[in-house]
Amino acid sequence: MWPGFFLLLSPYLAWLAWAAFRHPVPLGYNWRSLWQRWVGTLATVGAVAIVVMIFVVVRAMAAGIEKTCVKSGREDQVVVLRPNSRVELMSVVQRDQARLISTHPLVARDGQGPLATADVVVSKQVALADGTGSMSVSVRGTTPAGIRMRSHVRLVRGRWFQPNLGEVVVPRRMVGKYVGLELGRSFGMASRQWTVVGIFDGDGSAFDSEIWGDADDLVQAFHRWNAFSSVVVRLRRPQDAPAFIADMDRDVRLRLEARTEPRYFAEMSDAGKPMQILGRIITAILTVGAVFAAMNTMYSAVAGRTSEIAVLRAIGYRRREILASFQWEAILLTLLGGGLGCACACSFNGVQTGATSMNTFSDLGYAFAVTPALVGQGLAFSLVMGILGGFLPAWKASRLPIVEAMRG
């Protein structure tokens, strides 16, 4: 959106830059004028700062969720699901199908066997530690191969779960956020007690939002009757993915749908969309207010400086140079607010939070990611507000008759 918008404004922006260097009214004059009306200036700077901060933070949330999902997948790993199942929670893969997939010639192997894992994904309501209610959390049953395939997931305390013992490991971000997930504690799920034997760190990936246990334990506890949710395999080379995906669809014994992990997790990155939509609506409403605040400040500046405008015209400055001068003054005003808003938004960078995934209806943890590109977009947004809010007052200033302006 932004490149196209600035393309439309590029002739006007180029003219403003030319006017600033060719026959400029000194920018120092505009800077001093802003602080002669410091109350209005500060009010406008504050309004623009709030708008830009919301603008950047909403996009930082989307960037954080996308970063979390990108970290979760490898190009050489493929997720196999039941056809038309968007997520593992809604998929069923039979045990004999999982065994057949693990013997595919394109599946990589290590010293312990095929790098393929048949996983079970279920959902559990867990009470929040602050007493405000509960949230749905994804629980993944996996295998030793599944742990080896996700090498970025590392154990930080305790040990990994053992099969058939009702043991689980939980991500570090969940400890203290939910009730009963501390190391050594137990909780009820599917009419059984499960003991937390380890704490892991998912390196900011989507696995930081999952409890892990043994796949066969969960199959039995949830009466899945030898059915898993998905099969994840690592291929010998990333280039083998198209051939493997085609085989999953063509094989009459399978007829399953496969997609690479990056593609699968990219489709899960809509967790924060409701908040993003709400943030954009709020931003749009506040933008209108900020533009009018800038416009009001600049109209007040024009009304209070008619004599100065007449002097500038009398000493040789033309109408277009007066227009450029007041337009730059409005841009300076909103860029001040934009800089302040971006500085405030940067304080959110790295802050851990969560949102409900619209695919799994479970908690998805992520961290706000305020990138240099987002800061640049925030400043560009404030520039646009300066142009929109300053053009009409600048036009009025440039069209004042000299004699009328001299009278004040």
N, C-alpha and C positions, 0 to 999 in steps of 0.2 A: 504493500500500500504506500509506504513512505517514498520509495524511489519514484513512483508515478506522480505522487503529489508534488514532490520537489521539482520534477521535470516540468510540471505546469507552471510552477513559480520561478523556474530558473531565469527566464528573461527579466523579471522584476528584480530578482536577487542580483543578477549580473549588473543591472542598471544601478542598483543601490551601491554595489561595490565600486563601480566606475565613478559615481557621484561623490563617494567618500574620499577618493584619491585625486580626482580631477580638479574639482572646484569645491573643496569641502568647507562647510561650517565646522570649526574645530569641535571635536567630540568632547573636549574638556568643558566647553560651554554647556553641552547637554548634560554632562555628568554633574556639574554644579547646580544646574537647574532642577535636577531630580531631588537633590537634598534640600533645596529651598522649600519644598513642600514635603517634608520628611514623613509626616503622618500619612498622607495619601500614598506616598511611595512605599512605606513599610507595609501598609494594608494590602496593596497590590502585590508586593513581593511575597507576602505570606499566603495570599490566595493562590498565586501561581505555584508556590512551593508545595502546597497541599495537593494540588492537582497533579503535578509532576511526580510527587512521591507515590501517590496511588497508582499512577500510570506505570511507573517502573516496578513497583512491588508486585502488581498483578502479573506483569510479564516475568518477573523473577520467580514467581510461584510456578508458572508454566515451564520455565526453563529448568527449575529444580526437579519437577516431576519427570520431564524429558530426560534429564541427566541421570536420574535414578533408574529409569527404564533402560537407557542405553548401556549403563554399567552392568545390567543384569544378563546381557546376551553376548554370545560369541558367534562369529561368522561361520565357524566350522561345526556348530551344534544345531540340531534340528529337533523341533517339538512335533510329535505325532499325536493327533487327536482324532476323535470321531468326526465324520463329516459334518460341517455346519456348526461345529462347536467353537465359539469364539475364545473360550477360556477353558482351562483344565477343570475348573469346578463343575462345568456342564458336560464334560466328556466322559466316555467309557471306552476303555480298551481292555479286551479279554487277556487272561494270562497266557493262553497259547499264542495269541497274536503278538504279545510282548516278547515271548521267547523267540518267535520267528523273526521279528525285527532285529533282535540282538545278534542273529547269525548272518545278517546281510553282509555281503563281501565289502561294501564301502564303509562299514563301521570300523572305527579305529580300535586298537587293543593296546593294553599296557601289560605289565608283568602279572597282573591279577585277573586278566580276562577282558571281555568286551567292555568298551566305554559306553555302556547303555544302562539306563535306569528306568524302571517302571515305577512311577510315583502315584500317590493318592493325595488329592487335595480336598479338604473339607473345611467347613467354617464353624467357628465356635464363638459364642457370646462370652466375653470376659469383662468382669466388673472393673471400672476405672478406680485407681487408687485414691483419687480426690473425692470419691463419693458422689459424683455427678451423674452416674448411670453406668452403662456398659457399651461396649463396641464389639462389632463382629471382627474376628481375627482369623486369618487363613492358617490352617494347620497342614503341613506337608509331610506325608510319609514317604521316605526315600530310602536309598540303599547305600552301602559303602561306595559303590561306583558313582552314585550321585554326588556324594561328598567329594570324591576325587575330581570329578568333572567341574565342580564349582570351586576352583582353587582360590578364588578371591574371598571366599567365606572361610574365616579362620577362627579356631577356638581360642578364647581368651581366658576362660576359667573353667575348672571342672574337667569333664571328659565327654566324648561323644556317646550317644545312646547305644545300648546293646539290644539285639533283637529279642522279642518275646518277653521282655521284662517291664513293659509299660513305662519306658523312659523317654524323655524329650529333652531337647536343648532349645533355648530361647535366645532371641537377639538382644544385644545389650541395650538397645533403645527402649525395649519393652519393660526392662527391670525398673521398678519404681513407678511406672506409668499404669500398670495393671496389678490387680490384687492376686497374690499367690504365685507369681512367676519368679520369685527369688530362688537362688541356688539352694537345693535341698528341700524346697517346699513341694507340696503335692496339690493337685486340683482334680476335680471330677470332669470326665468327658465320656459320653457314650456308655454310661453306667459302669465306668471303671475309674480307678485312681491312677494318675500319671505323675511321675516324679521328675522334677527338673534336676538333671545331672550335669548340665553344662551351659555356659554362656558363650555365644559366638558374635562375631562382628562381620556383617555382610558388606563392608566397604562402601556403604552408601547405596547399595543396590536394592531391588525390590525384595530380596530375601531378608532384609532387615525388618520386614513386616510379616514374617512367617514364623510359626513355631514348627520345629522339625522333630520327627520321630521315625520309628521304623515302619516301612511300608506295609509289611505283613501284619504288624500289630494293628494298624489302622484298618486294614481290610477286614480283619476279624471283628474289631470293636464296632465297626459301622456296618457289618453284615453286607459287605460288597460282593460276596460270592465269587471270589477270584477275579474280580474286575478292578482295574486300575483307572486312574484319570487320564494318564498320558504316558508316553514313552519318550524320553529325551536321549538322543544319541550324539556322540561326537564322530564326525567323519574324518577320513584320512586326510582330506584336503578341503578347504572351503569351496573349491571349484566343483566338488562332487555333489553339492547340494541339489542342483536341478535334476540330475539323474536319480538321486535317491528319492526326492519328492515325487517324481514321475512314477517310480517303482511302487511307492506306497499306494498310489491311486490305481495303478494298473493291475496289481496282484489281486486276483479274485479271492484269495484267502484273507486279504486285509481290507481293501477298499477304504483306506483311511486317508485323512487329510494331514499333510505335513507342511510346516513353514519354518524358515530359519528363526533362531532365537531373537535376533534384532528386530525382525518384522513382527514376531509375536508380541514382544514387550512394547514395541512402538504402538500397537493397537490398544495397549492397556494404559497409555499415557493420558487418558481423558479424565483422570480422577478429579482434577481440580477445575473442570470446565464450569460447573455451576458457580463457583466463586469467581472464576474469570469473567463470566458473563455479567454477574452482579457488579464486579469491579469496573467493567467497561461502561456499564450503565451509569454508575456513580461518577466515573471519570467524565463521561459526556456531559452530564448535568453540571458538574463543577466547572468544566471547561467553559461553558457558556457564561457562568458567573465570573470566571477569571478574565475572560475576554472583555466583558462589559466593565469590570473593575479597571482594567488597563485603559480602556477607551475613556472612561470617566476621568481617570487621572490625567490623561493626555488632553482631553477637552478643557479641564481646569487649567492645565499649563498654557494652552493656547489663549484662553480668556484672560489670564493674568499677565501675559507677555505680548500683548498686541503692540505696545510701543517698541519693544525690542525687535519684533518682527518687522515693523516699519523701518527701523534703523538699518537692519540687515538688508532690506530691499533698497534703501537709499544709498548704501555704500557699494551696491553693485551685485548683490546676490540675487539670482533669478528664482522664479517660482519653483522650478524643479529642484533647486538646491535647498530651498526652504523645506519642501516636501521631504527630501531625503534626510535632512537634519532631524526633523521631528519623527520620522519613521525610525531612524537609528536610535533616537531617545527611547521610543517605545520598546524597541528590541533590547536595548540595554536593561530596561526595567524588567522585562520578562526573563531575560537570561540570568539576572540576579536571582529571581525566584526559582528558575530552573536549576541553577547551581545549588541553591539551598535545598531544594526538593531532592535532587540526586544525592547530596550528602546525607540527608536523612534516610533515604532509601538504602544507602550502603550499610547502615547500621543493622539492616535485616539480613545481610549476606551471611550465609552459613547457619542461620537460625533453624533448628530442627522443629518440624511440625508434622501434621498428617492430614489426610483427606480420605473420604470414602470413595473407593473405586466404583465407577458406574458399571463395571463388568462383573466384579466379584462381590460387590457390596460389603467389602471388608476394608479395614484400615490400611492405607498405604502411606508409609512414612517417607518424607523427603526433606531436603534442606533448601531454603531460598537461595537462588544463584543470581546475584547481581553482577552481571558481566560488563566489561568495558563497552560492548556493543549496546547494551541496554541503557547505560549512562549516556551514550551518544544519542540514542533515540529520545531520551528524556530531554536533553538539551535542544534537540531538533524540534521536539514538540513545543518547548517554550518559545523557540524562535518563531514558529508558526503562530502562536498566540500573540506574539509581539507584532507580527505583520498584520494579523486580522484586527487586533485591538487598536493599532496605531495608524492604520491607513486613513480612515475617515477624518480624525483630528488633524493629521498631517496635511491632508488635502485641503481642509478648511483653512489651516494656517497659510498655505501657499497661495490661496485665492483671496486673502484679505486685501482690499484696496489700500494703497499706501496712505492716502489722505485720511481715510477712515481709521486706519490703524494708528496714525499719529495722534489722533484725538483721544486714543486710549479707550 
